[in-house]
Amino acid sequence: MPARRPLLEFEKPLVELEQQIEQIRQLARDSEVDVSQQLLQLESLAARRREEIFSGLTPAQKIQVARHPQRPSTLDYIQLITDGFHELHGDRRGSDDRALVGGIGRLNGRAVLLLGHQKGRDTKENVARNFGMASPSGYRKALRLMRHAHRFRLPILCFIDTPGAYAGLRAEEEGQGEAIAANLREMFGLSVPVIATVIGEGGSGGALGIGVADRLLMFEHSVYTVASPEACASILWRDAAKSAEAAQALRITAQDLTRLGIVDEILDEPCGGNHWAPTEAAETLKSALSRHLTELLGLSPEALKEQRYGKYRRIGQFSHDGLASPESIPSV
């Protein structure tokens, strides 16, 4: 059983149980009394109640899970699913953005390029990582590494976890919009498989800057949105307190986006979210990445690019019967 973690607002019904479990653990440490049976019963009850809570989360509650400070990050997953990871730095224009990391590693013995947003665990690290909000230098670093992967035939695995691209004055002066747009354009021309996974929060253009992929995966309680619900509520109703209504309207969950044909697969999370069992979450991620990568490696570069183009051309197109069929989308 993992150490006690901060409980989210909707988990408050579990507080009393967590306190009882901690008291019994302390009793076991301080004495020789056998409390294993009582501990097992309470832990089983807590697990059942947690499962009941997490099986019916609202979009607003899923956002809380996606933003949990102990949710596994890009570097956590890289460490758990790959061997021999070597981080690469710099955009070759004089900057190295720590909010977006990348490097070479091996997945099941195959060399791959790994890219992802990186948040911090505490305030100090979050400031150093700019809370996972990448600057133009971060996206230019990502593009440099993706071109490297294209040249040396390395599959690309992207991990999305950002509230959005950094929107400060300096970022705008340095060409934030151009940097993201360049990545969108160039990723459509990559001749190697690209798999993107939303591991936490996928915010707007900041997520899309490394999100043009052959396959888009999402963890069960992750979110992917054009704007944060708080920003949406402020714009539409001039009231950030209506963020829960905005979250419902935006269709930001993995389940909604799968129905809309945007997400290709939802990855199950351990009961309570990935922060409760990071190793189990990593095993789920590794299995899915391996399976999709095997399928994509069987395609020619031309077929990869054509399928990628068709995937994004279909997004948002509807017929009277539902989503547009692949046959209705013009080829490259």
MISEVEX-913463 format. One record per residue (C-alpha): chain; x, y, z. Coordinates in Angstrom, 3 decimals, always signed. Example, Ala and Ser with C-alpha at 12.3 -4.5 7.8 and 13.67 -1.06 7.14 Angstrom:
<atoms>
+-------+----------+----------+----------+
! chain !       px !       py !       pz !
+-------+----------+----------+----------+
!     A !  +12.300 !   -4.500 !   +7.800 !
!     A !  +13.670 !   -1.060 !   +7.140 !
+-------+----------+----------+----------+
</atoms>
This chain:
<atoms>
+-------+----------+----------+----------+
! chain !       px !       py !       pz !
+-------+----------+----------+----------+
!     A !   +0.000 !   +0.000 !   +0.000 !
!     A !   +1.506 !   +3.372 !   -0.982 !
!     A !   +2.195 !   +6.079 !   +1.558 !
!     A !   -0.682 !   +8.366 !   +2.361 !
!     A !   -1.313 !  +10.899 !   -0.405 !
!     A !   -3.171 !  +14.206 !   -0.472 !
!     A !   -6.872 !  +13.589 !   -1.037 !
!     A !   -8.812 !  +15.601 !   -3.592 !
!     A !  -11.992 !  +17.450 !   -2.639 !
!     A !  -14.333 !  +14.738 !   -3.915 !
!     A !  -12.336 !  +12.090 !   -2.028 !
!     A !  -13.252 !  +13.591 !   +1.357 !
!     A !  -15.563 !  +10.626 !   +2.186 !
!     A !  -12.359 !   +8.567 !   +2.373 !
!     A !  -10.699 !  +10.798 !   +4.979 !
!     A !  -12.015 !   +8.941 !   +8.019 !
!     A !  -11.053 !   +5.571 !   +6.553 !
!     A !   -7.562 !   +6.814 !   +5.690 !
!     A !   -7.128 !   +8.081 !   +9.241 !
!     A !   -8.194 !   +4.728 !  +10.696 !
!     A !   -5.813 !   +2.874 !   +8.390 !
!     A !   -2.944 !   +5.148 !   +9.413 !
!     A !   -3.734 !   +4.666 !  +13.112 !
!     A !   -3.709 !   +0.881 !  +12.749 !
!     A !   -0.418 !   +1.021 !  +10.843 !
!     A !   +1.066 !   +3.127 !  +13.625 !
!     A !   -0.179 !   +0.612 !  +16.196 !
!     A !   +1.477 !   -2.199 !  +14.255 !
!     A !   +4.767 !   -0.280 !  +14.184 !
!     A !   +4.680 !   +0.547 !  +17.900 !
!     A !   +3.651 !   -2.868 !  +19.220 !
!     A !   +3.657 !   -6.555 !  +18.419 !
!     A !   -0.129 !   -6.734 !  +18.134 !
!     A !   -1.291 !   -8.532 !  +14.980 !
!     A !   -3.646 !   -6.114 !  +13.216 !
!     A !   -3.235 !   -7.520 !   +9.716 !
!     A !   -6.853 !   -8.686 !   +9.494 !
!     A !   -8.319 !   -5.335 !  +10.558 !
!     A !   -5.937 !   -3.526 !   +8.229 !
!     A !   -6.913 !   -5.739 !   +5.297 !
!     A !  -10.620 !   -5.153 !   +5.922 !
!     A !  -10.238 !   -1.374 !   +6.100 !
!     A !   -8.003 !   -1.234 !   +3.023 !
!     A !  -10.506 !   -3.347 !   +1.074 !
!     A !  -13.349 !   -1.056 !   +2.150 !
!     A !  -11.348 !   +2.038 !   +1.177 !
!     A !  -10.541 !   +0.501 !   -2.225 !
!     A !  -14.228 !   -0.259 !   -2.877 !
!     A !  -15.304 !   +3.254 !   -1.952 !
!     A !  -12.518 !   +4.764 !   -4.035 !
!     A !  -13.630 !   +2.679 !   -7.014 !
!     A !  -17.219 !   +3.877 !   -6.550 !
!     A !  -16.059 !   +7.494 !   -6.495 !
!     A !  -13.722 !   +7.246 !   -9.485 !
!     A !  -16.173 !   +5.328 !  -11.664 !
!     A !  -18.472 !   +8.355 !  -11.797 !
!     A !  -16.160 !  +11.358 !  -11.998 !
!     A !  -17.433 !  +14.526 !  -13.654 !
!     A !  -15.221 !  +16.369 !  -16.175 !
!     A !  -14.375 !  +18.953 !  -13.501 !
!     A !  -13.274 !  +16.186 !  -11.135 !
!     A !  -11.180 !  +14.538 !  -13.843 !
!     A !   -9.319 !  +17.831 !  -14.207 !
!     A !   -8.405 !  +17.644 !  -10.525 !
!     A !   -7.028 !  +14.136 !  -11.045 !
!     A !   -5.119 !  +15.194 !  -14.169 !
!     A !   -3.532 !  +18.071 !  -12.225 !
!     A !   -2.702 !  +16.044 !   -9.118 !
!     A !   +0.804 !  +17.061 !   -7.952 !
!     A !   +1.843 !  +13.419 !   -7.519 !
!     A !   +0.586 !  +12.230 !  -10.901 !
!     A !   +3.457 !  +10.553 !  -12.810 !
!     A !   +5.295 !  +12.916 !  -15.143 !
!     A !   +7.037 !  +12.446 !  -18.474 !
!     A !  +10.396 !  +11.685 !  -16.854 !
!     A !   +8.724 !   +9.262 !  -14.426 !
!     A !   +7.282 !   +7.250 !  -17.308 !
!     A !  +10.503 !   +7.402 !  -19.314 !
!     A !  +12.395 !   +5.972 !  -16.361 !
!     A !   +9.824 !   +3.203 !  -15.877 !
!     A !   +9.292 !   +2.066 !  -19.476 !
!     A !  +12.625 !   +2.623 !  -21.247 !
!     A !  +16.265 !   +1.640 !  -20.893 !
!     A !  +19.340 !   +3.778 !  -21.417 !
!     A !  +17.572 !   +7.131 !  -21.686 !
!     A !  +19.928 !   +9.966 !  -22.611 !
!     A !  +18.434 !  +13.447 !  -22.428 !
!     A !  +19.321 !  +15.892 !  -25.200 !
!     A !  +19.378 !  +19.628 !  -24.598 !
!     A !  +19.083 !  +22.908 !  -26.434 !
!     A !  +17.342 !  +24.430 !  -29.432 !
!     A !  +20.684 !  +25.414 !  -31.039 !
!     A !  +19.660 !  +29.055 !  -30.737 !
!     A !  +21.069 !  +29.573 !  -27.265 !
!     A !  +18.257 !  +28.245 !  -25.049 !
!     A !  +17.222 !  +25.024 !  -23.332 !
!     A !  +13.644 !  +24.993 !  -22.063 !
!     A !  +13.261 !  +22.710 !  -19.024 !
!     A !   +9.461 !  +22.640 !  -19.431 !
!     A !   +9.843 !  +20.335 !  -22.445 !
!     A !  +12.292 !  +17.437 !  -22.266 !
!     A !  +13.502 !  +15.017 !  -24.891 !
!     A !  +16.084 !  +12.381 !  -25.607 !
!     A !  +16.915 !   +8.924 !  -26.910 !
!     A !  +16.037 !   +5.694 !  -25.126 !
!     A !  +15.132 !   +2.086 !  -25.829 !
!     A !  +11.633 !   +0.619 !  -25.660 !
!     A !  +11.766 !   -3.183 !  -25.747 !
!     A !  +15.267 !   -2.923 !  -27.192 !
!     A !  +14.294 !   -0.526 !  -30.010 !
!     A !  +15.797 !   +2.965 !  -30.087 !
!     A !  +13.112 !   +5.661 !  -29.919 !
!     A !  +12.913 !   +9.417 !  -29.470 !
!     A !  +10.990 !  +10.476 !  -26.358 !
!     A !   +9.521 !  +13.967 !  -25.948 !
!     A !   +7.247 !  +15.432 !  -23.318 !
!     A !   +6.175 !  +18.316 !  -21.133 !
!     A !   +7.646 !  +18.224 !  -17.645 !
!     A !   +6.026 !  +19.733 !  -14.554 !
!     A !   +7.602 !  +19.935 !  -11.106 !
!     A !   +6.791 !  +18.134 !   -7.871 !
!     A !   +6.980 !  +21.211 !   -5.631 !
!     A !   +6.945 !  +24.989 !   -5.988 !
!     A !  +10.698 !  +25.300 !   -6.522 !
!     A !  +10.782 !  +22.657 !   -9.250 !
!     A !   +7.594 !  +23.980 !  -10.847 !
!     A !   +9.164 !  +27.424 !  -11.133 !
!     A !  +12.265 !  +25.875 !  -12.729 !
!     A !  +10.045 !  +23.897 !  -15.131 !
!     A !   +7.674 !  +26.861 !  -15.649 !
!     A !   +4.780 !  +24.622 !  -14.534 !
!     A !   +5.118 !  +22.565 !  -17.710 !
!     A !   +4.388 !  +25.551 !  -19.980 !
!     A !   +6.913 !  +25.431 !  -22.801 !
!     A !   +8.426 !  +28.499 !  -24.454 !
!     A !   +9.342 !  +28.861 !  -28.144 !
!     A !  +12.775 !  +27.402 !  -27.387 !
!     A !  +11.098 !  +24.274 !  -26.026 !
!     A !   +9.122 !  +23.695 !  -29.211 !
!     A !  +12.176 !  +24.450 !  -31.349 !
!     A !  +14.171 !  +21.945 !  -29.306 !
!     A !  +11.410 !  +19.395 !  -29.885 !
!     A !  +11.468 !  +20.092 !  -33.624 !
!     A !  +15.253 !  +19.706 !  -33.740 !
!     A !  +14.978 !  +16.318 !  -32.054 !
!     A !  +12.091 !  +15.206 !  -34.287 !
!     A !  +14.146 !  +16.044 !  -37.374 !
!     A !  +16.948 !  +13.970 !  -35.863 !
!     A !  +14.505 !  +11.063 !  -35.432 !
!     A !  +13.273 !  +11.503 !  -39.017 !
!     A !  +16.830 !  +11.365 !  -40.330 !
!     A !  +17.857 !   +8.294 !  -38.339 !
!     A !  +14.522 !   +6.449 !  -38.620 !
!     A !  +13.651 !   +6.567 !  -34.914 !
!     A !   +9.979 !   +6.241 !  -33.884 !
!     A !   +8.765 !   +9.216 !  -31.829 !
!     A !   +6.865 !   +8.900 !  -28.537 !
!     A !   +5.352 !  +12.124 !  -27.171 !
!     A !   +3.928 !  +12.659 !  -23.681 !
!     A !   +1.498 !  +15.556 !  -23.277 !
!     A !   +1.034 !  +17.189 !  -19.878 !
!     A !   +0.713 !  +20.973 !  -19.947 !
!     A !   -1.846 !  +23.638 !  -19.032 !
!     A !   -0.810 !  +25.355 !  -22.274 !
!     A !   +2.104 !  +27.044 !  -23.992 !
!     A !   +3.720 !  +29.862 !  -22.040 !
!     A !   +1.891 !  +33.092 !  -22.893 !
!     A !   +4.276 !  +35.649 !  -21.404 !
!     A !   +5.507 !  +38.748 !  -23.216 !
!     A !   +8.947 !  +37.283 !  -23.892 !
!     A !   +7.432 !  +34.127 !  -25.389 !
!     A !   +5.374 !  +36.244 !  -27.771 !
!     A !   +8.412 !  +38.336 !  -28.697 !
!     A !  +10.369 !  +35.166 !  -29.460 !
!     A !   +7.631 !  +33.791 !  -31.730 !
!     A !   +5.549 !  +31.351 !  -29.699 !
!     A !   +2.826 !  +31.055 !  -32.339 !
!     A !   +5.337 !  +30.537 !  -35.142 !
!     A !   +7.231 !  +27.877 !  -33.180 !
!     A !   +4.075 !  +25.838 !  -32.550 !
!     A !   +2.844 !  +26.298 !  -36.129 !
!     A !   +6.201 !  +25.121 !  -37.491 !
!     A !   +5.943 !  +21.955 !  -35.400 !
!     A !   +2.427 !  +21.257 !  -36.664 !
!     A !   +3.576 !  +21.609 !  -40.264 !
!     A !   +6.746 !  +19.565 !  -39.868 !
!     A !   +5.133 !  +16.723 !  -37.911 !
!     A !   +2.803 !  +15.985 !  -40.820 !
!     A !   +5.866 !  +15.322 !  -42.969 !
!     A !   +7.704 !  +12.960 !  -40.621 !
!     A !   +8.325 !   +9.566 !  -42.208 !
!     A !   +8.554 !   +7.683 !  -38.899 !
!     A !   +5.761 !   +6.523 !  -36.556 !
!     A !   +4.585 !   +9.144 !  -34.059 !
!     A !   +2.529 !   +8.174 !  -30.993 !
!     A !   +1.294 !  +10.845 !  -28.577 !
!     A !   -0.137 !  +10.092 !  -25.140 !
!     A !   -1.987 !  +12.568 !  -22.933 !
!     A !   -0.671 !  +11.574 !  -19.504 !
!     A !   -2.245 !  +14.448 !  -17.567 !
!     A !   -3.436 !  +17.790 !  -18.827 !
!     A !   -3.495 !  +18.555 !  -22.555 !
!     A !   -3.910 !  +22.291 !  -22.877 !
!     A !   -4.576 !  +23.997 !  -26.214 !
!     A !   -1.757 !  +24.778 !  -28.666 !
!     A !   +0.816 !  +23.927 !  -26.042 !
!     A !   -0.294 !  +20.309 !  -26.313 !
!     A !   -0.663 !  +20.357 !  -30.103 !
!     A !   +2.949 !  +21.515 !  -30.470 !
!     A !   +4.033 !  +17.897 !  -29.940 !
!     A !   +0.645 !  +16.294 !  -30.565 !
!     A !   +0.374 !  +15.646 !  -34.316 !
!     A !   +0.584 !  +11.862 !  -34.251 !
!     A !   -0.406 !   +8.675 !  -36.044 !
!     A !   -2.031 !   +7.469 !  -32.820 !
!     A !   -3.348 !   +9.571 !  -29.945 !
!     A !   -3.752 !   +7.784 !  -26.616 !
!     A !   -5.208 !   +9.176 !  -23.391 !
!     A !   -5.173 !   +7.938 !  -19.850 !
!     A !   -8.645 !   +7.433 !  -18.425 !
!     A !   -8.627 !  +10.524 !  -16.186 !
!     A !   -6.577 !  +12.816 !  -18.416 !
!     A !   -8.096 !  +15.823 !  -20.180 !
!     A !   -7.477 !  +17.440 !  -23.579 !
!     A !   -8.963 !  +20.856 !  -24.235 !
!     A !   -8.830 !  +23.899 !  -26.482 !
!     A !   -8.839 !  +26.147 !  -23.384 !
!     A !   -8.895 !  +25.573 !  -19.648 !
!     A !  -12.419 !  +25.480 !  -18.190 !
!     A !  -11.504 !  +28.449 !  -15.989 !
!     A !  -10.503 !  +30.513 !  -19.030 !
!     A !  -13.549 !  +29.357 !  -20.987 !
!     A !  -15.908 !  +30.322 !  -18.155 !
!     A !  -14.248 !  +33.722 !  -17.827 !
!     A !  -14.667 !  +34.364 !  -21.555 !
!     A !  -18.220 !  +33.056 !  -21.991 !
!     A !  -19.807 !  +34.024 !  -18.687 !
!     A !  -17.200 !  +36.380 !  -17.210 !
!     A !  -17.232 !  +34.150 !  -14.162 !
!     A !  -14.435 !  +31.627 !  -13.511 !
!     A !  -16.625 !  +30.042 !  -10.826 !
!     A !  -18.621 !  +28.434 !  -13.654 !
!     A !  -15.619 !  +26.340 !  -14.689 !
!     A !  -17.470 !  +23.089 !  -13.902 !
!     A !  -20.161 !  +24.001 !  -16.443 !
!     A !  -17.472 !  +24.904 !  -18.959 !
!     A !  -15.689 !  +21.592 !  -18.384 !
!     A !  -18.914 !  +19.742 !  -19.169 !
!     A !  -19.548 !  +21.763 !  -22.331 !
!     A !  -15.993 !  +21.546 !  -23.681 !
!     A !  -16.022 !  +17.723 !  -24.021 !
!     A !  -12.522 !  +17.389 !  -22.602 !
!     A !  -12.501 !  +13.816 !  -21.295 !
!     A !  -10.953 !  +10.782 !  -22.946 !
!     A !  -14.397 !   +9.214 !  -23.239 !
!     A !  -15.869 !  +12.248 !  -25.040 !
!     A !  -12.893 !  +12.589 !  -27.371 !
!     A !  -12.982 !   +8.911 !  -28.281 !
!     A !  -16.642 !   +9.242 !  -29.272 !
!     A !  -15.695 !  +12.256 !  -31.406 !
!     A !  -13.050 !  +10.230 !  -33.239 !
!     A !  -10.089 !  +12.234 !  -31.926 !
!     A !   -8.575 !   +9.759 !  -29.462 !
!     A !   -7.587 !   +6.287 !  -30.663 !
!     A !   -7.405 !   +4.463 !  -27.322 !
!     A !   -8.212 !   +5.084 !  -23.666 !
!     A !   -5.682 !   +3.654 !  -21.211 !
!     A !   -7.158 !   +2.353 !  -17.957 !
!     A !   -5.858 !   +3.848 !  -14.723 !
!     A !   -5.423 !   +2.111 !  -11.363 !
!     A !   -8.239 !   +2.705 !   -8.894 !
!     A !   -7.704 !   +6.202 !   -7.522 !
!     A !   -5.696 !   +7.445 !  -10.508 !
!     A !   -2.162 !   +6.908 !  -11.777 !
!     A !   -0.621 !   +8.606 !   -8.748 !
!     A !   -1.821 !   +5.697 !   -6.590 !
!     A !   +0.119 !   +3.086 !   -8.586 !
!     A !   +2.678 !   +4.654 !  -10.970 !
!     A !   +4.332 !   +1.332 !  -11.801 !
!     A !   +1.017 !   -0.222 !  -12.817 !
!     A !   +0.213 !   +2.846 !  -14.926 !
!     A !   +3.617 !   +2.611 !  -16.609 !
!     A !   +3.050 !   -1.053 !  -17.461 !
!     A !   -0.277 !   -0.150 !  -19.091 !
!     A !   +1.396 !   +2.626 !  -21.064 !
!     A !   +4.317 !   +0.463 !  -22.179 !
!     A !   +2.007 !   -2.304 !  -23.365 !
!     A !   -0.121 !   +0.112 !  -25.412 !
!     A !   +2.878 !   +1.901 !  -26.926 !
!     A !   +4.507 !   -1.402 !  -27.877 !
!     A !   +1.334 !   -2.656 !  -29.545 !
!     A !   +0.685 !   +0.508 !  -31.554 !
!     A !   +4.342 !   +0.848 !  -32.500 !
!     A !   +4.420 !   -2.694 !  -33.865 !
!     A !   +1.398 !   -1.914 !  -36.046 !
!     A !   +2.816 !   +1.380 !  -37.334 !
!     A !   +6.255 !   -0.031 !  -38.109 !
!     A !   +4.586 !   -2.297 !  -40.653 !
!     A !   +3.571 !   +0.719 !  -42.764 !
!     A !   +5.678 !   +2.440 !  -45.398 !
!     A !   +6.675 !   +6.099 !  -44.863 !
!     A !   +4.201 !   +7.147 !  -47.555 !
!     A !   +1.354 !   +5.194 !  -45.943 !
!     A !   +2.189 !   +6.669 !  -42.538 !
!     A !   +2.012 !  +10.227 !  -43.810 !
!     A !   -1.186 !   +9.609 !  -45.764 !
!     A !   -2.937 !   +8.035 !  -42.769 !
!     A !   -1.757 !  +10.835 !  -40.482 !
!     A !   -3.079 !  +13.442 !  -42.896 !
!     A !   -6.417 !  +11.659 !  -43.201 !
!     A !   -6.767 !  +11.306 !  -39.427 !
!     A !   -6.605 !  +15.051 !  -38.871 !
!     A !   -8.674 !  +15.932 !  -41.928 !
!     A !  -11.511 !  +13.845 !  -40.477 !
!     A !  -11.557 !  +15.667 !  -37.148 !
!     A !  -14.590 !  +17.928 !  -36.950 !
!     A !  -16.140 !  +16.716 !  -40.217 !
!     A !  -19.618 !  +15.245 !  -39.949 !
!     A !  -22.122 !  +13.662 !  -42.278 !
!     A !  -25.840 !  +13.201 !  -41.614 !
!     A !  -25.004 !   +9.743 !  -40.268 !
!     A !  -22.214 !  +10.892 !  -37.944 !
!     A !  -18.477 !  +11.300 !  -38.406 !
!     A !  -17.178 !  +11.572 !  -41.948 !
!     A !  -15.934 !   +8.328 !  -43.451 !
!     A !  -12.277 !   +7.925 !  -44.463 !
!     A !  -13.341 !   +7.597 !  -48.107 !
!     A !  -14.751 !  +11.133 !  -48.070 !
!     A !  -11.400 !  +12.675 !  -47.135 !
!     A !   -9.127 !  +13.712 !  -50.005 !
!     A !   -5.709 !  +12.051 !  -50.091 !
!     A !   -2.408 !  +13.904 !  -49.827 !
+-------+----------+----------+----------+
</atoms>
